[in-house]
């Protein structure tokens, strides 16, 4: 599958694709990604989590992290945290999304793109 990645492609995926090998190869090939972080992914925090924006559905924060791929290459990524309240239980939830998109693409835009992926999956019952 990675052989099909071209420079400037954007892949949006769930946490099952959040591996050191996949993220590293995408970044090396010049492709961009927005991928939900898998809890088992090892990474190093490079900057503190900073509040970025508030939306009608929750809060957005971001920070820089480093993931070392299977070949030892370092990949500096953005980690976007989405925090929202689930109704009717008023339960607080959060998700972390990793991306290598340039900073000109805001954390809010990253969150919206990822949210659109959920909309598509729900429409097709994937």
C-alpha positions as a LaTeX table, in Angstrom:
\begin{tabular}{lrrr}
\hline
Residue & $x$ (\AA) & $y$ (\AA) & $z$ (\AA) \\
\hline
Unk1 & 0.00 & 0.00 & 0.00 \\
Unk2 & 2.81 & 2.44 & 0.83 \\
Unk3 & 4.19 & 1.98 & $-2.69$ \\
Unk4 & 1.21 & 4.01 & $-3.92$ \\
Unk5 & 2.07 & 7.06 & $-1.78$ \\
Unk6 & 3.14 & 10.06 & $-3.83$ \\
Unk7 & 4.56 & 13.36 & $-2.64$ \\
Unk8 & 1.84 & 15.72 & $-1.41$ \\
Unk9 & $-0.80$ & 12.97 & $-1.06$ \\
Unk10 & $-2.95$ & 13.32 & 2.05 \\
Unk11 & $-4.01$ & 10.12 & 3.81 \\
Unk12 & $-6.52$ & 10.24 & 6.66 \\
Unk13 & $-6.71$ & 7.06 & 8.71 \\
Unk14 & $-7.64$ & 5.50 & 12.01 \\
Unk15 & $-5.24$ & 4.33 & 14.72 \\
Unk16 & $-4.60$ & 0.93 & 13.11 \\
Unk17 & $-2.29$ & 2.72 & 10.65 \\
Unk18 & $-0.46$ & 4.57 & 13.43 \\
Unk19 & 2.77 & 2.59 & 13.42 \\
Unk20 & 6.36 & 3.81 & 13.35 \\
Unk21 & 6.88 & 2.11 & 9.99 \\
Unk22 & 3.79 & 3.62 & 8.35 \\
Unk23 & 4.28 & 7.16 & 9.69 \\
Unk24 & 7.99 & 7.12 & 8.86 \\
Unk25 & 7.53 & 5.85 & 5.32 \\
Unk26 & 4.71 & 8.32 & 4.59 \\
Unk27 & 6.88 & 11.20 & 5.82 \\
Unk28 & 9.97 & 9.97 & 3.93 \\
Unk29 & 7.98 & 9.70 & 0.67 \\
Unk30 & 6.71 & 13.28 & 1.06 \\
Unk31 & 3.13 & 12.21 & 1.70 \\
Unk32 & 1.01 & 13.87 & 4.36 \\
Unk33 & $-1.16$ & 12.17 & 6.94 \\
Unk34 & $-3.76$ & 12.78 & 9.60 \\
Unk35 & $-3.90$ & 9.65 & 11.74 \\
Unk36 & $-5.44$ & 8.99 & 15.12 \\
Unk37 & $-2.68$ & 8.13 & 17.59 \\
Unk38 & $-2.47$ & 4.52 & 18.74 \\
Unk39 & $-1.84$ & 4.21 & 22.49 \\
Unk40 & 1.08 & 1.85 & 21.89 \\
Unk41 & 3.03 & 4.22 & 19.63 \\
Unk42 & 6.32 & 5.30 & 21.22 \\
Unk43 & 7.06 & 9.01 & 20.86 \\
Unk44 & 8.97 & 11.82 & 22.53 \\
Unk45 & 7.27 & 15.08 & 23.50 \\
Unk46 & 9.20 & 18.05 & 22.11 \\
Unk47 & 6.96 & 20.91 & 23.27 \\
Unk48 & 4.27 & 21.38 & 25.90 \\
Unk49 & 0.63 & 20.93 & 24.96 \\
Unk50 & $-0.73$ & 24.40 & 24.10 \\
Unk51 & $-4.37$ & 25.32 & 23.91 \\
Unk52 & $-5.15$ & 26.26 & 20.34 \\
Unk53 & $-8.85$ & 26.89 & 19.85 \\
Unk54 & $-12.31$ & 26.24 & 21.17 \\
Unk55 & $-15.07$ & 24.94 & 18.92 \\
Unk56 & $-18.79$ & 24.40 & 19.53 \\
Unk57 & $-18.05$ & 20.70 & 20.12 \\
Unk58 & $-14.91$ & 20.99 & 22.27 \\
Unk59 & $-11.35$ & 22.18 & 22.75 \\
Unk60 & $-8.29$ & 21.79 & 20.54 \\
Unk61 & $-4.68$ & 21.81 & 21.71 \\
Unk62 & $-1.43$ & 20.90 & 19.97 \\
Unk63 & 2.22 & 20.07 & 20.58 \\
Unk64 & 5.30 & 18.85 & 18.70 \\
Unk65 & 6.41 & 15.24 & 19.11 \\
Unk66 & 9.10 & 13.04 & 17.62 \\
Unk67 & 8.60 & 9.50 & 16.35 \\
Unk68 & 11.64 & 7.38 & 15.49 \\
Unk69 & 10.95 & 4.96 & 12.64 \\
Unk70 & 12.23 & 1.39 & 12.36 \\
Unk71 & 15.38 & 2.63 & 10.56 \\
Unk72 & 16.25 & 5.10 & 13.32 \\
Unk73 & 15.17 & 8.20 & 11.38 \\
Unk74 & 13.47 & 10.91 & 13.44 \\
Unk75 & 10.18 & 12.41 & 12.28 \\
Unk76 & 8.92 & 15.59 & 13.95 \\
Unk77 & 5.12 & 15.63 & 13.94 \\
Unk78 & 2.26 & 17.63 & 15.33 \\
Unk79 & 0.03 & 16.01 & 17.91 \\
Unk80 & $-3.44$ & 17.58 & 17.95 \\
Unk81 & $-5.62$ & 16.80 & 20.96 \\
Unk82 & $-9.38$ & 17.01 & 20.58 \\
Unk83 & $-11.39$ & 17.16 & 23.79 \\
Unk84 & $-15.18$ & 17.13 & 23.80 \\
Unk85 & $-18.19$ & 16.40 & 25.99 \\
Unk86 & $-20.38$ & 13.44 & 25.03 \\
Unk87 & $-24.07$ & 14.10 & 25.57 \\
Unk88 & $-26.39$ & 13.11 & 27.25 \\
Unk89 & $-24.05$ & 11.59 & 29.87 \\
Unk90 & $-21.83$ & 14.73 & 29.85 \\
Unk91 & $-18.81$ & 12.42 & 29.69 \\
Unk92 & $-15.46$ & 14.03 & 28.78 \\
Unk93 & $-13.65$ & 12.33 & 25.86 \\
Unk94 & $-10.42$ & 13.06 & 24.05 \\
Unk95 & $-8.47$ & 11.82 & 21.03 \\
Unk96 & $-4.99$ & 12.57 & 19.78 \\
Unk97 & $-4.27$ & 12.95 & 16.10 \\
Unk98 & $-0.81$ & 12.92 & 14.55 \\
Unk99 & $-0.02$ & 14.88 & 11.41 \\
Unk100 & 2.94 & 16.00 & 9.38 \\
Unk101 & 0.98 & 18.70 & 7.55 \\
Unk102 & 2.69 & 22.10 & 7.47 \\
Unk103 & 1.75 & 24.57 & 10.21 \\
Unk104 & $-0.12$ & 26.66 & 7.64 \\
Unk105 & $-2.82$ & 24.00 & 8.00 \\
Unk106 & $-4.22$ & 24.88 & 11.42 \\
Unk107 & $-4.97$ & 22.43 & 14.20 \\
Unk108 & $-8.64$ & 23.32 & 13.73 \\
Unk109 & $-8.44$ & 22.36 & 10.04 \\
Unk110 & $-6.69$ & 19.08 & 10.95 \\
Unk111 & $-9.48$ & 18.30 & 13.42 \\
Unk112 & $-12.16$ & 19.10 & 10.83 \\
Unk113 & $-10.53$ & 16.90 & 8.19 \\
Unk114 & $-10.33$ & 14.01 & 10.63 \\
Unk115 & $-13.93$ & 14.55 & 11.68 \\
Unk116 & $-15.00$ & 14.42 & 8.02 \\
Unk117 & $-13.41$ & 10.94 & 7.82 \\
Unk118 & $-15.80$ & 9.78 & 10.55 \\
Unk119 & $-18.73$ & 11.21 & 8.59 \\
Unk120 & $-17.75$ & 9.21 & 5.48 \\
Unk121 & $-17.28$ & 5.98 & 7.43 \\
Unk122 & $-20.64$ & 6.39 & 9.13 \\
Unk123 & $-22.38$ & 7.05 & 5.81 \\
Unk124 & $-21.00$ & 3.83 & 4.33 \\
Unk125 & $-21.16$ & 1.80 & 7.57 \\
Unk126 & $-17.43$ & 1.02 & 7.36 \\
\hline
\end{tabular}
